[in-house]
């Protein structure tokens, strides 16, 4: 009788050929917070073989209510390093690169390098998000992007759609405006919510280049991340 492997259930569902495609895939996750942490977790546990994590933030006490990587012992630690440790504890054969850096016009091309099989944009601030998406669109790089998860409470209203079809989403509206100015009005797959955000939950925030932020619970950003990872896994495995 052979010893069980950590990924036996994944192999049983996907089949060996599809699973081998996942193991050979290179994926970039930009933003390892409420959405990106869950997206990365799903990719790791599904068997993706090479993951690059990009985030300039450290774990903060306000992350504890919703981010899968956030625990009291990890406060002050780089989010990418914490996620990398989690990933290695699941799959020690995983090739993981942790970049504690912000995406900028100067480094986005270098970070994308010679291309990934997929990019997951889980960034929640407009300027770096647009830099990444614009470069992906120019390169025709496969990408899926997260729109606004804050202020929502109903995970059943999370959907796959196109950036240009979203409604009730200030982040999507800002991204559309900037991409249009760059002459990049092209189809862009996103995960979004049809639920209007709760306006009374808007609070002032000074840190992290954000002037405001919606209140957030774990369920909706987690669902966003799971939706994003599921789409990538289906496409990479070609099932």
C-alpha positions as a printed Julia matrix, in Angstrom:
239×3 Matrix{Float64}:
   0.0    0.0     0.0
   1.44   3.38   -1.04
   1.79   6.22    1.43
  -0.85   8.93    1.03
   0.28  12.24   -0.46
  -0.87  15.67    0.63
  -2.36  16.32   -2.83
  -4.08  12.97   -3.45
  -7.57  14.51   -3.41
  -6.53  17.18   -5.92
  -5.07  14.57   -8.26
  -8.21  12.46   -7.95
 -10.45  15.36   -8.97
  -8.3   16.88  -11.72
  -6.52  13.86  -13.17
  -2.77  13.54  -13.56
  -2.43  15.51  -16.81
  -4.36  18.53  -15.58
  -2.63  18.41  -12.21
   0.76  18.33  -13.92
  -0.18  21.55  -15.74
  -0.91  23.21  -12.39
   2.4   22.04  -10.95
   4.23  23.54  -13.94
   2.39  26.88  -13.77
   3.89  30.21  -12.69
   1.42  32.59  -11.03
   1.78  36.12   -9.66
  -0.42  37.27   -6.77
  -0.26  41.04   -6.33
  -1.63  42.04   -2.93
  -1.68  39.51   -0.08
  -4.42  40.98    2.09
  -8.09  40.14    2.58
  -8.61  39.02   -1.03
  -5.08  38.05   -2.06
  -4.34  35.98    1.02
  -7.28  33.68    0.34
  -6.48  33.57   -3.37
  -2.89  32.56   -2.65
  -4.03  29.97   -0.09
  -6.3   28.32   -2.66
  -3.58  28.27   -5.31
  -1.11  26.68   -2.9
  -3.53  24.01   -1.7
  -4.58  23.25   -5.27
  -1.03  22.44   -6.34
   0.2   25.43   -8.34
   3.95  24.9    -8.51
   5.46  28.4    -8.66
   3.97  31.47   -6.98
   5.31  35.01   -6.72
   3.81  37.19   -3.98
   4.0   41.0    -4.15
   2.94  43.3    -1.3
   4.67  46.14    0.53
   2.54  45.9     3.7
   3.16  44.27    7.05
   0.54  42.49    9.17
  -1.41  45.05   11.19
  -3.74  44.55   14.14
  -6.67  45.79   12.02
  -6.1   42.85    9.64
  -7.07  40.26   12.26
 -10.8   40.39   11.55
 -10.57  39.23    7.93
  -7.12  38.29    6.57
  -6.18  34.62    6.58
  -2.5   35.35    7.18
  -3.09  37.67   10.15
  -2.47  36.34   13.68
  -1.14  38.06   16.79
   2.31  36.43   16.56
   2.7   37.79   13.01
   1.99  41.45   13.75
   4.62  43.63   12.11
   5.82  40.87    9.8
   5.81  41.33    6.0
   2.63  39.83    4.56
   4.53  38.17    1.75
   6.9   36.44    4.19
   4.01  35.21    6.35
   2.2   33.84    3.29
   5.38  32.21    2.03
   5.78  30.37    5.36
   2.17  29.19    5.23
   2.67  27.96    1.69
   5.84  26.02    2.54
   4.06  24.42    5.49
   1.5   22.99    3.04
   3.72  22.13    0.07
   7.47  22.16    0.75
   8.14  21.58   -2.96
   6.44  24.84   -3.92
   8.66  27.45   -5.52
   7.64  30.73   -3.86
   9.11  34.19   -4.31
   8.14  36.83   -1.73
   8.63  40.44   -2.83
   7.99  43.04   -0.15
   7.66  45.96   -2.51
   5.03  48.27   -3.91
   4.2   48.13   -7.6
   5.29  51.34   -9.34
   5.64  52.57  -12.93
   9.37  51.94  -12.53
   9.22  48.3   -11.43
   6.03  46.77  -12.81
   7.64  45.62  -16.08
  10.55  44.07  -14.17
   8.24  42.26  -11.75
   6.21  40.8   -14.6
   9.52  39.8   -16.19
   9.21  37.43  -19.12
   5.63  36.61  -18.23
   3.53  34.47  -15.92
   0.93  31.9   -16.81
  -1.53  34.0   -14.81
  -1.63  37.21  -12.77
  -4.08  37.8    -9.92
  -4.56  41.49   -9.19
  -5.69  41.76   -5.56
  -4.48  45.33   -5.03
  -6.93  47.7    -3.31
  -5.37  51.09   -4.16
  -5.97  52.63   -7.55
  -2.57  53.81   -8.81
  -0.58  50.56   -8.46
  -3.6   48.54   -9.54
  -3.86  50.48  -12.79
  -0.09  50.21  -13.38
  -0.29  46.43  -13.14
  -3.46  46.05  -15.2
  -2.25  48.41  -17.92
   0.99  46.47  -18.31
  -0.89  43.16  -18.38
  -3.26  44.45  -21.06
  -0.39  45.76  -23.18
   1.35  42.38  -22.95
  -1.88  40.4   -23.36
  -0.91  38.74  -20.1
  -3.69  36.52  -18.67
  -5.03  38.35  -15.61
  -8.04  38.41  -13.31
  -8.66  41.45  -11.13
 -10.5   42.02   -7.86
 -12.86  44.96   -7.66
 -14.29  46.45   -4.45
 -15.02  43.97   -1.65
 -15.27  46.51    1.17
 -18.63  47.54    2.58
 -20.35  44.34    1.4
 -21.81  41.56    3.56
 -23.46  39.09    1.15
 -21.03  36.58   -0.44
 -23.85  35.18   -2.6
 -23.69  38.39   -4.69
 -20.07  37.9    -5.76
 -19.8   37.3    -9.53
 -17.42  36.92  -12.44
 -17.86  39.73  -14.93
 -15.99  42.22  -17.1
 -14.54  45.46  -15.73
 -16.68  47.5   -18.12
 -19.93  45.9   -16.89
 -19.59  46.44  -13.14
 -22.04  48.58  -11.16
 -22.07  50.17   -7.69
 -18.3   49.88   -7.5
 -16.16  52.98   -6.95
 -12.88  51.09   -7.36
 -13.97  49.68  -10.72
 -15.12  53.11  -11.84
 -11.75  54.66  -10.98
  -9.85  51.87  -12.74
 -12.04  52.22  -15.86
 -11.45  55.95  -15.99
  -7.67  55.63  -15.84
  -7.47  52.75  -18.32
  -9.66  54.68  -20.74
  -7.27  57.64  -20.52
  -4.43  55.26  -21.4
  -6.32  54.03  -24.46
  -6.8   50.58  -22.93
 -10.52  49.98  -23.19
 -10.21  46.22  -23.57
 -12.05  43.27  -22.01
 -10.75  42.57  -18.51
 -12.1   39.69  -16.39
 -12.86  40.69  -12.82
 -14.46  39.41   -9.66
 -16.97  41.91   -8.29
 -20.11  42.18   -6.17
 -23.56  43.28   -7.26
 -24.25  44.45   -3.7
 -24.02  48.22   -3.17
 -21.52  49.1    -0.43
 -22.83  50.27    2.91
 -22.19  54.01    2.77
 -22.34  54.54    6.53
 -19.33  52.25    6.94
 -16.97  54.66    5.16
 -14.27  55.76    7.62
 -11.19  57.95    7.3
  -7.84  56.22    7.01
  -4.5   57.99    6.7
  -2.1   55.07    6.19
  -1.1   53.08    3.14
  -1.87  55.87    0.65
  -5.63  55.5     1.22
  -7.77  58.48    2.0
 -10.79  56.33    2.9
 -11.75  52.74    3.44
 -14.96  50.75    3.86
 -15.51  48.5     6.83
 -15.02  44.83    5.99
 -15.79  41.38    7.38
 -14.01  38.22    6.3
 -16.67  36.44    4.23
 -16.84  38.69    1.16
 -13.1   39.31    0.54
 -12.5   35.6     1.19
 -15.11  34.76   -1.46
 -13.48  37.18   -3.89
 -10.13  35.44   -3.39
 -11.64  31.98   -3.76
 -13.46  33.01   -6.95
 -10.24  34.39   -8.41
  -8.22  31.29   -7.59
 -10.95  28.98   -8.89
 -10.98  30.74  -12.25
  -7.21  30.52  -12.53
  -7.12  26.85  -11.54
  -9.78  25.95  -14.12
  -8.0   27.85  -16.87
  -4.51  26.57  -16.05
  -5.64  22.97  -15.73
  -7.72  23.39  -18.93
 -10.77  21.7   -17.44
